[in-house]
């Protein structure tokens, strides 16, 4: 059984690696749509998870917990890779990443701050809803902006408490999320890409904290412990 489990695990790890290599090559050569990226990384993460789970059954409990922690660390890195791509480098959403660095100038930053920075809470959110009511903004655009921002950082509610014991405290988690989202918004300002918007901060942190609360409910917490084996 142990030998079979190890063989299957190695096969799934190899398959996951092939998918990730294909992801990188295709994204560099032709560019992938966000949903394609998401599907590939979900499949790769599932393969990595089940590989780690199989291997954990073949070792002692202490080593099993360490193995699962490493497994979820790798999946967390894949999620971060996707998130950074969407926030800073995804041409699908008009993100230009480091290509703007040669354009740095006082005028460029002034233009960015005038056109792409919002420091007024709920201004962007209300404008999207108002636009949807008069049909100047499509429901798809509304959903992508509002629901997308709520969901984008929600996975942190799972990964941070699983990987870092201190993050199981709501206070510590909230502080960490504010710092993480602020870093993302400031990075956009530095690279002159996307829009640095306080409403994004509100929605990103809200989505993560709501997810944190849901995952802390007794029933879901039991499921997470059963899944993670940590």
C-alpha positions in Angstrom: 0.0 0.0 0.0 2.8 2.4 1.0 4.7 1.7 -2.3 1.5 2.2 -4.4 0.7 5.4 -2.6 4.2 6.8 -3.2 4.0 5.9 -6.9 0.6 7.5 -7.4 1.8 10.6 -5.5 4.9 11.0 -7.7 2.7 10.6 -10.8 0.4 13.3 -9.6 3.2 15.6 -8.6 4.7 15.2 -12.1 1.4 15.9 -13.7 0.9 19.0 -11.6 4.4 20.2 -12.6 3.6 19.6 -16.3 0.4 21.7 -15.9 2.3 24.5 -14.2 5.0 24.5 -16.9 2.3 24.6 -19.6 0.7 27.5 -17.7 3.9 29.5 -17.7 4.7 28.8 -21.4 1.2 29.5 -22.7 0.9 32.7 -20.6 4.2 34.0 -21.9 3.6 33.1 -25.5 -0.1 33.8 -26.1 -1.5 35.1 -22.7 -4.2 33.3 -20.8 -7.5 34.6 -19.7 -8.0 34.9 -15.9 -10.5 32.0 -15.8 -8.2 29.7 -17.7 -5.4 30.6 -15.2 -7.7 29.9 -12.4 -8.8 26.5 -13.7 -5.2 25.4 -14.4 -4.1 26.4 -10.9 -7.1 24.8 -9.2 -6.4 21.5 -11.0 -2.7 21.7 -10.2 -3.4 22.5 -6.5 -5.8 19.6 -6.3 -3.1 17.2 -7.7 -0.6 18.6 -5.2 -3.1 18.3 -2.3 -4.0 14.7 -3.0 -0.4 13.8 -3.6 0.5 15.2 -0.2 -2.5 13.5 1.4 -1.4 10.1 0.0 2.1 10.6 1.2 1.0 11.7 4.6 -0.7 8.3 5.1 2.7 6.6 4.7 4.6 8.4 7.4 4.3 9.0 11.2 1.8 11.6 12.5 4.4 14.3 13.2 5.9 14.0 9.8 2.4 13.9 8.3 1.5 17.3 9.8 4.8 18.8 8.5 4.2 17.3 5.0 0.6 18.7 4.9 1.9 22.1 6.0 4.4 22.1 3.2 1.7 21.0 0.8 -0.6 23.9 1.7 2.4 26.3 1.6 3.0 25.3 -2.1 -0.7 25.7 -2.9 -0.6 29.1 -1.1 2.3 30.2 -3.3 0.3 29.2 -6.4 -2.6 31.3 -5.2 -0.2 34.3 -4.5 1.2 33.9 -8.0 -2.3 34.1 -9.5 -3.2 37.1 -7.3 -0.1 39.1 -8.1 -0.6 38.4 -11.8 -4.2 39.6 -11.7 -3.4 42.7 -9.6 -0.2 43.9 -11.4 0.5 42.1 -14.6 -2.8 40.9 -16.2 -3.3 42.6 -19.6 -6.9 41.3 -19.6 -7.7 43.8 -16.8 -5.3 46.5 -18.3 -2.5 45.7 -15.8 0.9 46.7 -17.4 3.2 45.7 -14.5 6.9 46.7 -14.7 6.6 47.9 -18.3 5.6 51.3 -16.9 8.9 51.7 -14.9 10.7 53.4 -17.9 7.8 55.9 -18.1 8.3 57.1 -14.5 8.2 60.9 -14.3 6.5 63.6 -12.3 4.0 64.0 -15.1 3.2 60.3 -15.3 2.6 60.0 -11.5 0.5 63.2 -11.6 -1.7 61.8 -14.4 -2.0 58.5 -12.6 -3.1 60.1 -9.3 -5.6 62.3 -11.1 -7.2 59.5 -13.2 -6.7 56.2 -11.2 -6.5 57.0 -7.5 -9.6 57.2 -5.3 -9.3 58.1 -1.6 -13.0 58.7 -1.0 -14.7 55.7 0.7 -17.6 54.1 -1.2 -17.3 56.5 -4.2 -16.4 53.8 -6.7 -18.9 51.3 -5.2 -21.8 53.8 -5.3 -20.9 54.8 -8.9 -21.0 51.2 -10.1 -24.4 50.6 -8.5 -25.7 53.9 -9.8 -24.4 53.1 -13.3 -26.1 49.7 -13.1 -29.4 51.2 -12.2 -29.4 53.5 -15.3 -27.8 50.8 -17.4 -24.6 52.7 -18.0 -22.7 49.8 -16.3 -23.4 46.2 -17.2 -24.3 43.7 -14.5 -21.2 41.7 -15.5 -19.0 44.8 -14.8 -20.8 45.3 -11.5 -20.3 41.7 -10.5 -16.7 41.6 -11.5 -15.9 44.8 -9.6 -17.8 44.1 -6.4 -17.9 40.3 -6.1 -14.4 40.0 -7.7 -12.9 42.3 -5.0 -14.8 40.6 -2.2 -13.5 37.2 -3.4 -9.9 38.1 -4.5 -8.4 38.0 -1.0 -10.8 35.7 0.7 -8.5 32.6 0.3 -6.2 34.3 2.9 -8.9 33.4 5.5 -8.1 29.8 4.8 -4.3 29.8 4.2 -3.1 32.2 6.9 -4.7 30.5 9.9 -3.7 27.0 8.6 0.0 28.0 8.0 0.5 30.5 10.9 -0.9 29.9 14.4 -0.9 33.6 15.2 -3.2 34.2 12.3 -6.0 32.2 14.0 -6.7 35.4 16.1 -9.2 37.7 14.3 -7.3 40.8 15.4 -4.0 39.5 14.0 -5.7 38.4 10.8 -7.4 41.7 10.3 -4.2 43.7 10.8 -2.4 41.3 8.4 -5.1 41.7 5.7 -5.0 45.5 5.9 -1.2 45.5 5.4 -1.4 42.9 2.6 -4.1 44.8 0.7 -2.5 48.2 1.3 0.8 46.7 -0.1 -1.1 45.6 -3.3 -2.7 49.0 -3.7 0.6 50.9 -3.2 2.3 48.5 -5.6 -0.3 49.5 -8.2 0.5 53.2 -7.6 4.3 52.6 -7.8 3.9 50.6 -11.1 1.3 53.1 -12.4 -1.1 50.2 -13.2 -4.7 49.4 -12.5 -6.5 51.7 -10.0 -5.5 52.4 -6.4 -8.8 52.7 -4.8 -9.8 52.8 -1.1 -13.0 50.9 -2.1 -10.8 48.0 -3.3 -9.2 48.1 0.2 -12.7 48.0 1.8 -14.0 45.2 -0.3 -10.8 43.1 -0.2 -10.5 43.3 3.5 -14.3 42.8 4.0 -14.3 39.7 1.8 -11.4 38.2 3.7 -12.8 38.9 7.2 -16.3 37.6 6.3 -14.6 34.4 4.9 -12.5 34.2 8.2 -15.7 34.3 10.2 -17.4 31.7 8.1 -14.5 29.3 8.3 -14.4 29.7 12.1 -17.9 28.4 12.5 -17.9 25.0 14.4 -19.1 22.8 11.5 -16.8 24.3 8.8 -13.8 24.4 11.2 -14.2 20.6 11.7 -14.2 20.1 7.9 -11.0 22.2 7.6 -9.2 20.2 10.3 -10.3 17.0 8.6 -9.1 18.3 5.2 -5.8 19.8 6.3 -4.7 17.1 8.9 -2.8 19.9 10.6 
